[in-house]
Amino acid sequence: MGGVLAQLAGGFVDVFAPMNFLALTVGLLLGLLVAVLPGLTLVMGVVLALPFTYNMDVTAAIILLTAMYVSGTYAGAWTSILFRVPGEPIDVPLLWDGYSMARKGEAAKALGWTLVAAGFGGLAAATVMVLLAHPVARIALTFSTPEYFSIIFFGLASVASLGGGSLVNALISLFAGLLIATVGVDDTYGAERFTFGVRILSDGIDYLVVMVGAFGLGEVFTRMEHRFKSVPLQSVDKVSTRLPTLGEAAAIKGTFARGTLLGIVIGLVPGAGATVASFLSYGVEAQYGRRKDLMGTGIPEGIVAPQTAATSSVGGAMIPLITMGIPGSGATAIILGAFLLHGLQPGPQVFETSSHIVYAVFASIFVGVIGMCLIGYFAARYLVRVLEFPEVIVSAYVVMCCILGAFAARNNLTDVWLIVVFGVAGYLFERFRFPIAPLVLGVILGPIAETNFMTTMISFGNDWTIFFTRPISGTIMALAVITLVYPILRHLRRRRRLAAT
Amino acid sequence: MFLLRIVPYLLAGSFAGFLYHSATQIEFHRRGSTLGPDFWPKLLLGLLIAACLYEIGRIVLFRGRRGGASGVLQDLVEESTATRGGDFVATEARSPWRLVAGIALTTLYVWLIRDLGFFLATLAYVFAFIALGGYRRWGVNAAVSLIGTALMMFFFMKVVYVSLPIGIGPFAQFTFWLMQVMGIR
């Protein structure tokens, strides 16, 4: 424990180094802006920021992206509360009580609750992350390929079954993503797969290209079809934040605790992210909270529950990323990309090889949460003005950043063609209601899943039951099966209930 | 009309079938009884085809009237928005021609960037994109396109050291002149 604290203290010193602190501040501001703009999602923002970090020091690059991830879960609440415009899908639950509270003339108070919830959730999750990371990494060191495969299988199962849209569409999207990951030369045999004689395809399709295309360009095409609407803002100058008193906050301490815990747990599950955490936490509060009957009428519990969960999911999601090298969400996948671009492989060994970087990133989350709250308190009224900026101009630069990002990774125009292809594919996926997240996570986790699956098959004589007979992998596989079957059971139960009524 | 809903699954399933055929042609030297490099893609393609067939069967069997199982988040969103309102999905009218023009413009940009060079191609693209998006303040559009493109070029070439396309012939001469003005070597 003493060692962890000493390393964390070292991390704090690193964070306040001028370049790292600058990266943190820029990351926080960018994350807040991205979250405010309805045309830009948090993941898209982090994707677009990645090429700007190519030439940065690894610590500063990861700090910038992580800061964006943290603050991106917070600022969308402002526009939900003030203008009934959720900046992110994460912020939809904040419409129900946040906007209702604002309509009662207590917008400043609603913003205050959001700030306290984000601050508390973020700091609590960061503390849990620091405490858990080392023990989890130590356990992960004992894992073999069946365990790694089962964890990835669980992540893929949960991204399909916890997400939005039809389960079959999510599975189709996931299989498509896993297939894209098979393009190129196979690691074990050196055989070419699905390259069709195109030389650059032998190197495979970079997941960043798929992400930038499907998330970035695809979203721009979708918004272009919807004619880029800007939001008319009223009374922005009156925006202010009024913090709740300690007594008021203590009165709903259960909501703070439930939201934070749920956020961390959801964040830990690969595939589930801040949006699931936010909705689920609101749902739990509406079902089991002390004032469940008043939910939706503008009570603090309806703001605190989703906001604490959304921000605390960041700390949870960082644990599998750092300790096992498994990204649990779109944003952590890009952070993993940044690690790899700088020649650093997250995983259990990272605490031995690059612990100063890991602890600097951990410390930056603490400082980032505090910084985000300070910026939110003093600058919310100025930052929401970005909504007045014409969306079409923002989108034009989003496309430019997408193209530059794809080009800069390998200095190859074929990658730029590929992002246009994946941009159109992303649009079509959205148009026909195939979720994009499983596609992207499939591309990211596909190579790790295949390598671990094939290695297991080679090591255990093609005995696939090994995934179910080893205690840890068996338990995780059982969880994955439950995760996959749960939506089907829920659907059948609902249909039976409907038939009965 | 419900039959139209099977089109995406039919296309995806057929394409998966074609890829499955390609997977059977993968060349490699099998080592004993170990699984080959074709196993994993064939497994995925099999699952993909099965999922498409299931969905096609479900649509045809229930004549598109019954929805299938959905993800937990979808259920949460549907239940919450039904009782509390606040749907996040945009419901404005669609403009398909604008979309097609946007995709065509982006394709044209990628096509021309090698010949025109990054600066000229991007400047023209950003200006045309903003105009296509319905923004009619031409002066602001021109200024935003010019300043933004120049800043991007400066940042990526001078700070991140990315060698952006410079173009060919006179366009390359122009890019070299611009690089000189910006102090990029």
Interface residues (C-beta under 8 A of the other chain):
Chain A: P51 F52 Y54 N55 R84 P86 P89 V92 P93 L95 W96 Y99 A160 S161 L162 G163 G164 G165 S166 L167 V168 N169 A170 L171 I172 F175 A176 L178 L179 T182 D186 T188 Y189 G190 A191 E192 R193 F194 F196 L217 V220 F221 R223 M224 E225 H226 R227 F228 K229 T275 V276 F279 L280 Y282 G283 G296 P390 E391 V392 I393 S395 A396 Y397 V399 M400 I403 L404 F407 A408 N411 L413 V416 W417 V420 G423 V424 Y427 F432 F434 P435 E450 F453 M454 M457 I458 G461 N462 Y486 P487 I488 R490 H491 L492 R495
Chain B: P8 Y9 A12 L19 S22 A23 I26 E27 F28 H29 S33 T34 L35 G36 P37 D38 F39 W40 P41 L44 L45 L47 L48 A51 C52 Y54 E55 R58 R66 G67 G68 A69 S70 G71 V72 L73 Q74 D75 L76 V77 E79 S80 T81 T83 R84 G85 G86 F88 A90 E92 A93 R94 S95 P96 R98 L99 G102 I103 T106 T107 Y109 V110 I113 R114 T122 Y125 V126 F129 I130 L132 G133 G134 Y135 V144 S145 G148 T149 M152 F155 F156 V159 V160 Y161 V162 S163 L164 P165
